[in-house]
């Protein structure tokens, strides 16, 4: 699983860097928006991701999600993650996926299509399983708001929000697993 995290961190941004460099003459350091990396944007992203992550976790504990064929917390339990792994994977997903989707795909397809595509690629808009789709409808507003926040606050808002959301879910599921054992 940690190898997948590294792939997400290091490989996912490459298409964004290449397409922007060759098609738009935008250098990778411009895409990374280091000039927009500040405590306000990161802090807003962390707060937003944390709050939405807590809400999503509470909703995931509702009985309607008990019958998912592959529950997310079962998947996390099977990975035997520790808290450091959870934070690492959360950072990898936040950084790699936001560079690919917000800085790359969203540039060409806009907020709505990119957000729906993001949720669908993660398997949460599944016409064969309405429970997955229900979770997708919980996640979709978060992704839409990250996409809008990217336009207003920049890449580091989106990365930090995504990181915080994933970290809350991973850490909560690890903690729940520890309490059950």
C-alpha angles and dihedrals in degrees: 000000000000089000089056088051091054091048090052091048098046108024105037094065093052097082090050092050094046098045094045093045097049101031101035105019090237114148121226093246089056090052089051089058095212088167087064095048104112139138094255096056094041092044093050090049093049092049094047094047092046095051094044091045091054091048092048092049091051090050091047089058091060115111094248089073095049091090098054108132091228109021114207093232090052089054091050090047091052090054092060092219124180123209093266091053090050093053092044093051090045091054093046092051094044094049101037099039095044092051090050098042108027099033095033119024096028090054089065105027105032133232102298100046093042092050094049091045091050093053093043094050089054088057096247097120098062118158089195093059119037092192091062088047090050089055087047089057089053092050097040097074089050092052092045090052092047088051092051090043089053089059092049105032104019140234097314092057089054094045094049094045092050091046093050093047093051093042092054091051095044095045093045092051093047090049091049090050091051091051092051094051 
